[in-house]
Amino acid sequence: MRHRCKAATSAEYAIGTIAAAAFGAVLYTVVTGDSIVSALTNIIDKALKTPVK
């Protein structure tokens, strides 16, 4: 019985690791997309050009 618990736990960690890797890949694709990069660039440019009062 104890051996089954270890195997189940290992399988759960493996599934969690795969899910985290897939989420990271999707997030990387979204963040490095052209629209996101240009939007962030515009925000940074606007912030740097804003006069300080």
C-alpha positions as CSV (number, residue, x, y, z in Angstrom):
1,M,0.0,0.0,0.0
2,R,2.8,2.4,0.8
3,H,4.4,1.8,-2.6
4,R,1.2,2.9,-4.4
5,C,1.2,6.2,-2.6
6,K,4.7,6.9,-3.7
7,A,3.9,6.1,-7.3
8,A,0.7,8.2,-7.2
9,T,2.7,11.1,-5.7
10,S,5.4,10.8,-8.4
11,A,2.7,10.7,-11.1
12,E,1.1,13.8,-9.6
13,Y,4.4,15.7,-9.6
14,A,5.0,14.6,-13.2
15,I,1.6,15.9,-14.3
16,G,2.1,19.1,-12.4
17,T,5.6,19.6,-14.0
18,I,4.2,19.1,-17.5
19,A,1.3,21.5,-16.8
20,A,3.7,24.1,-15.5
21,A,6.0,23.7,-18.5
22,A,3.1,24.0,-20.9
23,F,1.8,27.1,-19.1
24,G,5.3,28.6,-19.3
25,A,5.5,28.0,-23.1
26,V,2.1,29.6,-23.6
27,L,3.0,32.6,-21.5
28,Y,6.3,33.0,-23.3
29,T,4.5,32.9,-26.7
30,V,2.1,35.6,-25.5
31,V,4.7,37.9,-24.0
32,T,7.1,37.7,-26.9
33,G,4.3,38.4,-29.4
34,D,4.6,41.6,-31.5
35,S,1.5,43.2,-30.1
36,I,2.6,42.8,-26.4
37,V,6.2,43.9,-27.1
38,S,5.0,47.1,-29.0
39,A,2.4,47.8,-26.3
40,L,5.1,47.6,-23.5
41,T,7.5,49.7,-25.6
42,N,4.8,52.4,-26.0
43,I,4.1,52.4,-22.3
44,I,7.7,52.7,-21.4
45,D,8.3,55.5,-24.0
46,K,5.3,57.4,-22.7
47,A,6.5,57.1,-19.1
48,L,10.0,58.3,-20.0
49,K,8.6,61.3,-22.0
50,T,6.2,62.4,-19.3
51,P,7.4,65.6,-17.7
52,V,8.0,65.6,-13.9
53,K,6.2,68.5,-12.1
